Structures are given as C-alpha cells and as structure tokens.
Amino acid sequence: MRIRSILPVAMLTFCSFGISRAQSSASDLYNTALSFMRSSDYVNAILVLNHAVELAPENAQYRKQLAYAYYLNNNFQQAGVTIKQVLNSDAADVQTYQIAGDIYVAENDPKTAEKNYKRGLKKFPDAGELYNELGIIYYNERKYTDALQTWLTGIKVNPDYASNYYNTAKIYYSSPDKMWTIIYGEIFINLERYTSRTAEMKGMLLAAYKELFTNGALLNARLPVPDDKKQSATPDFKQAFLNALSKGSETIVTRGITPQTLVMLRTRFVLSWDNFYQYLYPFALFDFQQGLLKEGLFEAYNEWLFGPAGNLPQYKYWVEKHPAEMNRLINYLNDHSLKPQPGQFYQKGKITFEPANLPQ
C-alpha cells in the first residue's frame, strides 16, 4: 500500500514538472538552479540544470554550472563527464578550466589537474586565476620554487588578480626574505579588503615588518643615490626599497614596531622613494601611499592596515576617537582604490626558493 501511494505522487510531480518545463525557458530554469545552489540544495540544482541543458544543449554555461553542481554534491565522476563536454568545445573559458581542475583535485589526480591548467594557460595566457591554481598544485607537491615562479608570473601578466599576491606573500613569509611579503601583502590587502584572508594578511604584514627590522636585512641597505652617470651605483628594486625604508629608522625602531611607529617609518619611506626612486621604479603601491599622504589620510590608513593585528582594543579606541578620519579613509579607498599597473614587475632573473617552516 505504501508503495502504491507514493507512485501516483511521483508521477504527478513528474507530469506537473513537465508542464512547467514546457512553459519555462531554459534561462528561467538556470536562474532557479542558481537559487538552489546559493542555498546549498545541490540535488535540486542538478535536477533543474539537467532540464535546462535538455532545453538548450548548445549552452555551455548551463553544462558548466551543472558540472560544478555535481562537484559540490561530491559526484566527481559525473562532474568530470559533464565538464569534459565543455572542455572539448570552443566554448571552454577560464572558469571551465578552474572547475575541471577542482574536479581532478577532488579525485586525487593532481597530474591531470596540472595538465588541465597548462592547457588552459595556452588558450588564456593572461589568466591569473589559472596561474594561481597551478601554483597551488605545485605547492602541494612541495615544488616550492615552481609554485613561487607560477604565482609571480600570474602577478606579472594579470596584476589585478588578488590571489597570486596572497600566495606569494605567504610563501615569502616562510623565508628569511620578508621584504616581498611586505610588498605583495599590502597590495593584496587593498585588492581584497574585507575577507578572512585580509585579516590574516594584516597580521602577517605587521609581523613581516617586525622581522625585517630584526633580521639584519636593512644593515647593508645603504647604497649610493642612483646617478645616470654611474649606472653601477644604481640599486635594483629590492635594494632601493630597503635603502629608502632604512633612512632615519634608527631612532624610530628603538620604540618598537607598532602601528604608530610604522606611520613614521612609512612616511619617511614614501618621501625618500618619491625623492630618489619613483622615476627609476614606478610602482602603483607607492604612488597610492603618496596619494594618501597628500590627502592627510596616511595615519588613518596605517591604523586600518596594522591596528587590528597590533592591538585590537587600542585600534577600536582610535576609531572611536577619529570617526571622521576613518569615514574619509573608507570613502577614499572606495573611490581611489589601488590599481596595480602592467609593466611594474621588478623581480628579474631566475627565481628560486627554499622555504623554512612551511605549514604542512
């Protein structure tokens, strides 16, 4: 009896859905499926997307989303079958290769994922997303130099994509070379301002400054001012950065590296860079800092950048006492956000990396 009572309901559901399908466009079904996915109802999303694909089999977006829904529902085999239909078509885009890579990784097949990302990069050589994913594959295989080189290439070819900065800053933090964590970490924070990764990077950035001033990296940073007549005296980008940061730092660092002392250190850096190096090494991050300084917002920016990691109660107190400055800063960041520029990549030559104390 129980089986008989279920069958009519199932048939009624199927028939009513058939009528609904006839009345609905594939686009409506697709939007319905997206709503199911947003609520993590992947089974219903798969059901609806399959009908959308039936109505519009030529639409690669529907198949791609169906593959992703299968992936999220842990049906990796069907996800792989579905995404291959898109991969083998002219409609394959960057996101297609991302989804395919996620599926291969979930199936514990990093080699195929690697081949997939490389295939995608041949088609989309400026896809920062694919460099990021390929770098993660290398990192998980402990090919740290390959990972770093891949993320740096992603930064070079697509300077607007945040995740390559995030991973590059993190891997450099695991080495004695904290300078690049400082550079790439601050860029990342400005590209992705309000996520858990942002909070993590703010803490890492403050720690990197502390270690930079205690590990001796600045001791040999005092170099001649660049002179067109003496090219041998011209420092590379890293030397120029350390040299500019070291100027006048002795009396400040005796008070420790805090959000407050970093305002002074970084103000001197911006002025020094502007005087000696900005034409030699144009760099959007330092131009951005110069703009904040001119607007009278550099102190507020540094509090926002370092305060939560340095001393959260003290930062909250500062915000309470300076609401107008903080509002001005947030508005400025929204209206004049940092925009990394192509051609401002200054790491030259073969890049190798031997990490220390990397998380397993």
Contacts in CASP RR format, 6 or more apart in sequence:
PFRMAT RR
TARGET T0000
AUTHOR 0000-0000-0000
METHOD contacts of the structure
MODEL  1
MRIRSILPVAMLTFCSFGISRAQSSASDLYNTALSFMRSSDYVNAILVLN
HAVELAPENAQYRKQLAYAYYLNNNFQQAGVTIKQVLNSDAADVQTYQIA
GDIYVAENDPKTAEKNYKRGLKKFPDAGELYNELGIIYYNERKYTDALQT
WLTGIKVNPDYASNYYNTAKIYYSSPDKMWTIIYGEIFINLERYTSRTAE
MKGMLLAAYKELFTNGALLNARLPVPDDKKQSATPDFKQAFLNALSKGSE
TIVTRGITPQTLVMLRTRFVLSWDNFYQYLYPFALFDFQQGLLKEGLFEA
YNEWLFGPAGNLPQYKYWVEKHPAEMNRLINYLNDHSLKPQPGQFYQKGK
ITFEPANLPQ
17 51 0 8 1.000
21 29 0 8 1.000
21 51 0 8 1.000
21 55 0 8 1.000
25 55 0 8 1.000
26 52 0 8 1.000
26 55 0 8 1.000
26 56 0 8 1.000
26 59 0 8 1.000
26 62 0 8 1.000
29 48 0 8 1.000
29 49 0 8 1.000
29 51 0 8 1.000
29 52 0 8 1.000
29 55 0 8 1.000
30 48 0 8 1.000
30 49 0 8 1.000
30 52 0 8 1.000
30 61 0 8 1.000
30 62 0 8 1.000
30 65 0 8 1.000
32 48 0 8 1.000
33 44 0 8 1.000
33 45 0 8 1.000
33 48 0 8 1.000
33 49 0 8 1.000
33 52 0 8 1.000
33 65 0 8 1.000
33 69 0 8 1.000
34 45 0 8 1.000
34 65 0 8 1.000
36 42 0 8 1.000
36 44 0 8 1.000
36 45 0 8 1.000
36 48 0 8 1.000
37 45 0 8 1.000
37 65 0 8 1.000
37 69 0 8 1.000
37 72 0 8 1.000
40 72 0 8 1.000
42 69 0 8 1.000
42 72 0 8 1.000
42 73 0 8 1.000
43 73 0 8 1.000
45 69 0 8 1.000
46 66 0 8 1.000
46 69 0 8 1.000
46 70 0 8 1.000
46 73 0 8 1.000
46 75 0 8 1.000
49 62 0 8 1.000
49 65 0 8 1.000
49 66 0 8 1.000
49 69 0 8 1.000
50 66 0 8 1.000
52 59 0 8 1.000
52 62 0 8 1.000
52 66 0 8 1.000
53 59 0 8 1.000
53 62 0 8 1.000
53 63 0 8 1.000
53 66 0 8 1.000
56 62 0 8 1.000
60 86 0 8 1.000
60 89 0 8 1.000
60 91 0 8 1.000
60 92 0 8 1.000
60 96 0 8 1.000
63 82 0 8 1.000
63 83 0 8 1.000
63 85 0 8 1.000
63 86 0 8 1.000
64 83 0 8 1.000
64 86 0 8 1.000
64 95 0 8 1.000
64 96 0 8 1.000
64 99 0 8 1.000
66 82 0 8 1.000
67 79 0 8 1.000
67 80 0 8 1.000
67 82 0 8 1.000
67 83 0 8 1.000
67 86 0 8 1.000
67 99 0 8 1.000
67 100 0 8 1.000
67 103 0 8 1.000
68 79 0 8 1.000
68 99 0 8 1.000
70 76 0 8 1.000
70 78 0 8 1.000
70 79 0 8 1.000
70 80 0 8 1.000
70 82 0 8 1.000
71 79 0 8 1.000
71 99 0 8 1.000
71 102 0 8 1.000
71 103 0 8 1.000
71 106 0 8 1.000
74 106 0 8 1.000
76 103 0 8 1.000
76 106 0 8 1.000
76 107 0 8 1.000
79 103 0 8 1.000
80 100 0 8 1.000
80 103 0 8 1.000
83 96 0 8 1.000
83 99 0 8 1.000
83 100 0 8 1.000
83 103 0 8 1.000
84 100 0 8 1.000
86 92 0 8 1.000
86 96 0 8 1.000
87 96 0 8 1.000
87 97 0 8 1.000
87 100 0 8 1.000
87 116 0 8 1.000
92 120 0 8 1.000
92 123 0 8 1.000
93 124 0 8 1.000
94 120 0 8 1.000
94 124 0 8 1.000
94 127 0 8 1.000
94 129 0 8 1.000
94 130 0 8 1.000
95 129 0 8 1.000
97 116 0 8 1.000
97 117 0 8 1.000
97 119 0 8 1.000
97 120 0 8 1.000
97 123 0 8 1.000
97 124 0 8 1.000
97 127 0 8 1.000
97 130 0 8 1.000
98 129 0 8 1.000
98 130 0 8 1.000
98 133 0 8 1.000
100 113 0 8 1.000
100 116 0 8 1.000
101 112 0 8 1.000
101 113 0 8 1.000
101 116 0 8 1.000
101 117 0 8 1.000
101 133 0 8 1.000
104 110 0 8 1.000
104 112 0 8 1.000
104 113 0 8 1.000
104 116 0 8 1.000
105 113 0 8 1.000
105 137 0 8 1.000
110 137 0 8 1.000
110 140 0 8 1.000
110 141 0 8 1.000
113 133 0 8 1.000
113 137 0 8 1.000
114 134 0 8 1.000
114 137 0 8 1.000
114 138 0 8 1.000
117 130 0 8 1.000
117 133 0 8 1.000
117 134 0 8 1.000
117 137 0 8 1.000
118 134 0 8 1.000
120 127 0 8 1.000
120 130 0 8 1.000
121 127 0 8 1.000
121 130 0 8 1.000
121 131 0 8 1.000
121 134 0 8 1.000
124 130 0 8 1.000
125 157 0 8 1.000
126 157 0 8 1.000
126 158 0 8 1.000
127 158 0 8 1.000
128 154 0 8 1.000
128 157 0 8 1.000
128 158 0 8 1.000
128 161 0 8 1.000
128 164 0 8 1.000
129 161 0 8 1.000
129 163 0 8 1.000
131 150 0 8 1.000
131 151 0 8 1.000
131 153 0 8 1.000
131 154 0 8 1.000
131 157 0 8 1.000
131 158 0 8 1.000
131 164 0 8 1.000
132 151 0 8 1.000
132 154 0 8 1.000
132 161 0 8 1.000
132 163 0 8 1.000
132 164 0 8 1.000
132 167 0 8 1.000
134 150 0 8 1.000
135 146 0 8 1.000
135 147 0 8 1.000
135 150 0 8 1.000
135 151 0 8 1.000
135 167 0 8 1.000
136 147 0 8 1.000
136 167 0 8 1.000
138 144 0 8 1.000
138 146 0 8 1.000
138 147 0 8 1.000
138 150 0 8 1.000
139 147 0 8 1.000
139 167 0 8 1.000
139 171 0 8 1.000
144 171 0 8 1.000
144 353 0 8 1.000
144 354 0 8 1.000
144 355 0 8 1.000
144 358 0 8 1.000
145 351 0 8 1.000
145 352 0 8 1.000
145 353 0 8 1.000
145 354 0 8 1.000
147 167 0 8 1.000
147 171 0 8 1.000
148 168 0 8 1.000
148 171 0 8 1.000
148 172 0 8 1.000
148 351 0 8 1.000
148 353 0 8 1.000
149 351 0 8 1.000
151 164 0 8 1.000
151 167 0 8 1.000
151 168 0 8 1.000
151 171 0 8 1.000
152 164 0 8 1.000
152 168 0 8 1.000
152 345 0 8 1.000
152 347 0 8 1.000
152 351 0 8 1.000
154 161 0 8 1.000
154 164 0 8 1.000
155 161 0 8 1.000
155 164 0 8 1.000
155 165 0 8 1.000
155 168 0 8 1.000
155 184 0 8 1.000
155 345 0 8 1.000
156 343 0 8 1.000
156 345 0 8 1.000
158 164 0 8 1.000
159 340 0 8 1.000
159 341 0 8 1.000
159 342 0 8 1.000
159 343 0 8 1.000
159 344 0 8 1.000
159 345 0 8 1.000
160 191 0 8 1.000
160 339 0 8 1.000
160 340 0 8 1.000
162 188 0 8 1.000
162 191 0 8 1.000
162 192 0 8 1.000
165 184 0 8 1.000
165 185 0 8 1.000
165 187 0 8 1.000
165 188 0 8 1.000
165 191 0 8 1.000
166 185 0 8 1.000
166 188 0 8 1.000
166 192 0 8 1.000
166 197 0 8 1.000
166 201 0 8 1.000
168 180 0 8 1.000
168 184 0 8 1.000
169 180 0 8 1.000
169 181 0 8 1.000
169 183 0 8 1.000
169 184 0 8 1.000
169 185 0 8 1.000
169 188 0 8 1.000
169 201 0 8 1.000
169 204 0 8 1.000
169 205 0 8 1.000
170 181 0 8 1.000
170 204 0 8 1.000
171 353 0 8 1.000
171 355 0 8 1.000
171 358 0 8 1.000
172 178 0 8 1.000
172 179 0 8 1.000
172 180 0 8 1.000
172 181 0 8 1.000
172 184 0 8 1.000
173 181 0 8 1.000
173 204 0 8 1.000
173 207 0 8 1.000
173 208 0 8 1.000
174 355 0 8 1.000
174 356 0 8 1.000
174 357 0 8 1.000
174 358 0 8 1.000
175 353 0 8 1.000
175 354 0 8 1.000
175 355 0 8 1.000
175 356 0 8 1.000
176 215 0 8 1.000
176 217 0 8 1.000
176 356 0 8 1.000
177 217 0 8 1.000
178 208 0 8 1.000
178 209 0 8 1.000
178 211 0 8 1.000
178 212 0 8 1.000
178 215 0 8 1.000
178 217 0 8 1.000
179 212 0 8 1.000
179 217 0 8 1.000
179 238 0 8 1.000
179 241 0 8 1.000
179 242 0 8 1.000
180 238 0 8 1.000
180 347 0 8 1.000
181 204 0 8 1.000
181 205 0 8 1.000
181 208 0 8 1.000
182 205 0 8 1.000
182 208 0 8 1.000
182 209 0 8 1.000
182 212 0 8 1.000
183 241 0 8 1.000
183 285 0 8 1.000
185 201 0 8 1.000
185 204 0 8 1.000
185 205 0 8 1.000
186 205 0 8 1.000
186 285 0 8 1.000
186 305 0 8 1.000
187 285 0 8 1.000
187 338 0 8 1.000
187 340 0 8 1.000
188 197 0 8 1.000
188 198 0 8 1.000
188 201 0 8 1.000
189 198 0 8 1.000
189 201 0 8 1.000
189 202 0 8 1.000
189 205 0 8 1.000
189 305 0 8 1.000
190 285 0 8 1.000
190 288 0 8 1.000
190 333 0 8 1.000
190 337 0 8 1.000
190 338 0 8 1.000
191 338 0 8 1.000
191 340 0 8 1.000
192 198 0 8 1.000
193 333 0 8 1.000
199 308 0 8 1.000
199 309 0 8 1.000
202 305 0 8 1.000
202 306 0 8 1.000
202 307 0 8 1.000
202 308 0 8 1.000
202 309 0 8 1.000
203 308 0 8 1.000
203 309 0 8 1.000
203 310 0 8 1.000
205 305 0 8 1.000
205 306 0 8 1.000
205 309 0 8 1.000
206 257 0 8 1.000
206 259 0 8 1.000
206 262 0 8 1.000
206 306 0 8 1.000
206 307 0 8 1.000
206 309 0 8 1.000
206 310 0 8 1.000
207 309 0 8 1.000
209 257 0 8 1.000
209 262 0 8 1.000
209 265 0 8 1.000
210 257 0 8 1.000
212 218 0 8 1.000
212 245 0 8 1.000
213 249 0 8 1.000
213 253 0 8 1.000
213 257 0 8 1.000
217 242 0 8 1.000
218 242 0 8 1.000
218 245 0 8 1.000
218 246 0 8 1.000
218 249 0 8 1.000
221 239 0 8 1.000
221 242 0 8 1.000
221 243 0 8 1.000
221 245 0 8 1.000
221 246 0 8 1.000
222 243 0 8 1.000
222 246 0 8 1.000
223 233 0 8 1.000
223 235 0 8 1.000
223 239 0 8 1.000
223 240 0 8 1.000
223 243 0 8 1.000
224 230 0 8 1.000
224 233 0 8 1.000
225 233 0 8 1.000
225 276 0 8 1.000
226 233 0 8 1.000
226 234 0 8 1.000
226 235 0 8 1.000
226 240 0 8 1.000
226 276 0 8 1.000
226 277 0 8 1.000
226 280 0 8 1.000
227 233 0 8 1.000
227 234 0 8 1.000
234 280 0 8 1.000
235 243 0 8 1.000
236 346 0 8 1.000
236 348 0 8 1.000
237 281 0 8 1.000
237 346 0 8 1.000
237 347 0 8 1.000
238 346 0 8 1.000
240 273 0 8 1.000
240 276 0 8 1.000
240 277 0 8 1.000
240 280 0 8 1.000
240 281 0 8 1.000
241 273 0 8 1.000
243 272 0 8 1.000
244 269 0 8 1.000
244 272 0 8 1.000
244 273 0 8 1.000
244 276 0 8 1.000
244 277 0 8 1.000
245 265 0 8 1.000
245 269 0 8 1.000
245 272 0 8 1.000
247 268 0 8 1.000
247 269 0 8 1.000
247 272 0 8 1.000
248 268 0 8 1.000
249 265 0 8 1.000
249 268 0 8 1.000
252 261 0 8 1.000
252 264 0 8 1.000
252 265 0 8 1.000
252 268 0 8 1.000
253 261 0 8 1.000
253 265 0 8 1.000
255 261 0 8 1.000
257 265 0 8 1.000
258 306 0 8 1.000
258 310 0 8 1.000
258 311 0 8 1.000
259 302 0 8 1.000
259 303 0 8 1.000
259 305 0 8 1.000
259 306 0 8 1.000
259 307 0 8 1.000
259 310 0 8 1.000
259 311 0 8 1.000
259 315 0 8 1.000
262 302 0 8 1.000
262 306 0 8 1.000
263 298 0 8 1.000
263 299 0 8 1.000
263 302 0 8 1.000
263 303 0 8 1.000
266 289 0 8 1.000
266 298 0 8 1.000
266 302 0 8 1.000
267 293 0 8 1.000
267 298 0 8 1.000
270 286 0 8 1.000
270 289 0 8 1.000
270 290 0 8 1.000
270 293 0 8 1.000
270 298 0 8 1.000
273 286 0 8 1.000
274 286 0 8 1.000
274 290 0 8 1.000
278 286 0 8 1.000
278 287 0 8 1.000
281 344 0 8 1.000
281 346 0 8 1.000
282 341 0 8 1.000
282 344 0 8 1.000
283 344 0 8 1.000
283 346 0 8 1.000
284 338 0 8 1.000
284 339 0 8 1.000
284 340 0 8 1.000
284 341 0 8 1.000
284 344 0 8 1.000
285 338 0 8 1.000
285 340 0 8 1.000
288 336 0 8 1.000
288 338 0 8 1.000
289 298 0 8 1.000
289 301 0 8 1.000
291 336 0 8 1.000
292 298 0 8 1.000
292 301 0 8 1.000
292 332 0 8 1.000
295 328 0 8 1.000
295 332 0 8 1.000
297 325 0 8 1.000
297 328 0 8 1.000
297 329 0 8 1.000
297 332 0 8 1.000
299 325 0 8 1.000
300 322 0 8 1.000
300 325 0 8 1.000
300 326 0 8 1.000
300 328 0 8 1.000
300 329 0 8 1.000
301 329 0 8 1.000
301 333 0 8 1.000
303 315 0 8 1.000
303 318 0 8 1.000
303 319 0 8 1.000
303 322 0 8 1.000
304 326 0 8 1.000
304 329 0 8 1.000
307 314 0 8 1.000
307 315 0 8 1.000
307 318 0 8 1.000
308 315 0 8 1.000
319 326 0 8 1.000
END
